């Protein structure tokens, strides 16, 4: 009976306080994909960020104006960066995207 219990314990579901490694990995991949999708969206709208907007307001105002311009189909030749990270690495990128998201929610 002990042998059977040991064999069955290999197939048990994780306890409530014990994270399932597959689920954690899936959540990390989902989060990573979401960050990439946000960056891709900002890259797509970047041709609509005109240079004159850079001095006239925050990145949220520039982004809103660019989104409106994208509806008219009049991109500029220049490409601008929105929420550019100050450091390298995924954490810095995430921090900038979260800050931009917070500001967009407030304005």
N, C-alpha and C positions, 0 to 999 in steps of 0.2 A: 504494500500500500504506500510506503514511503516513496518508492520509485515512481509510482503513478502521480503522486502529489507534486514531486519535483518536476516531472515532465509537464504536468498541467500548469504549474506556476510560470513556465516559460511563455504560455499563451494568455496569461491573464491581462486584463486591461489595466492601465496605470491607475494608481490610487488618485483620489481627488487632488491631493497636494503634490503629486508627482507628475510633472509635465510630460506629455508624450513627445519624444524627440522629433517624430515626423510632423506633428502639428506645429511645433516651434519652428522647424525649418520652413514649413509652408508659410507661416506668418511672416518670417523674415523675407522670403522671396516675394511675397505679396507686397510687403512694405517697400522693398527695393524697386519692384516694378512700378509702384505708385510714384516714387520719387522720380524715376526715369520718365514716366508719362508727364509729370508736371514740367520737368525740364524740356521735354520735347515740345510741349505746348508753348512754352516761353520762346523756344527757338523758332517755332512757326509764326509767332506774332512779332518777332523781333524786326522784320523788315518794315513794319508799320510804325515803329518807334522813330519818329523823325528827330533829327538832331536839335531842332529848335525847342523841342519839348524837354530836353535834358536840363535846361536852366530854369524852366518854368514850373517846376513842382516836384513832388515826391515820385518815387517809382510807381506808387499805386495810381497816381493821376496819369502818369505816362502810360501805364498799362491799360487803364480804362480808355484813354484816347486812342491807343493803338488798336484795341479791340473794336472800337467804333470805326476807325479807318479801315480795318480789315473787311468790314461789310461793304465798303465802297470799292474795294479791289484796287487801291492805289498805293502799292508799296514803294518805299524809297529804295535807293540802291544800297544804302548803308545798312549794316546789321548791328544792332545794339544788344547789350546784355542786361537783363533784368535780374535783380537779386543776385548779383555776382558774389560768390563767397570770398571772404577776405583771406582765408587760408585754404590749403589743399585738403582733400579728403571728403568722404561722404558726410561726416558729422557736420562739417562747416556748411556744406551744401544744404543739408536738411535744416540747419538753423536758419539759413537765409530764406528758404521756402516757407518755413513755419512763420517767420516774422512777416513776410509778404502776405501770407494768408490771414494773419491776425489783422494787419492793417487794412486789407481789403474788406474784412468783416466789420471793421469799425467805421469806415468811411461810407 
